[in-house]
């Protein structure tokens, strides 16, 4: 299915076109999207080749260069994880709208793009080589007659491809490193959860043990209190019985004393002897 658009209504000023171009840059290769363009469920776009390169790097060497393989893919823009089917990256949906916008942009952009920059030393001479020694772009006349005669130079396209390749490799390395770090973070989080679960279980076990010990101590306390109460009651009973016996003896002794006093006061001898007997 192709999308038709009215070119006459397409914005043509340089600022708008530059803004549009930035929206059409792949976050991996930093170039304009190369078709086919795939769209992820998070609505971010990638060149399918770039997406496949990242997927192969994240899968590791065991996966090789297999184009169709299921697995998980992280969006390099938002880190949203996408579950791929058996077709792998090639099973992602193409963004035909972006592809058509790219076609329109490429048709319109030559009218708005500035010309190739020229050399400051040689007027109207385009910059077409790269000074490897000084690490600056320059023109052919600077190499033949100018300040870069003794320098080593290389074609701009070669240096561009080299730098682009190094940048792409660096991006792939960073993406792979991020994947490893994400895996490490997940492992650390899992370890933290295990530590929390283990400590929770240990706390529960300790609480149960102390509750059992508290129950045993409470039971022993009741038994000992009952024993003390029994001993108290028994000793009190014995002491009260002994006290009552002594009180009865004191009462009997008092009566005997009273009788003896009465007898001692008897004036008649026969009666005194009779009472004393």
Secondary structure as UniProt FT lines:
FT   HELIX           7..9
FT   HELIX           14..23
FT   TURN            27..29
FT   STRAND          37..39
FT   TURN            41..42
FT   STRAND          45..47
FT   HELIX           48..59
FT   HELIX           61..63
FT   TURN            64..65
FT   STRAND          71..74
FT   TURN            76..78
FT   STRAND          81..84
FT   TURN            86..87
FT   HELIX           88..91
FT   STRAND          93..94
FT   HELIX           96..109
FT   TURN            110..112
FT   TURN            123..124
FT   STRAND          129..131
FT   TURN            132..135
FT   STRAND          136..138
FT   HELIX           140..144
FT   TURN            147..150
FT   STRAND          153..155
FT   HELIX           156..264
FT   HELIX           269..276
//
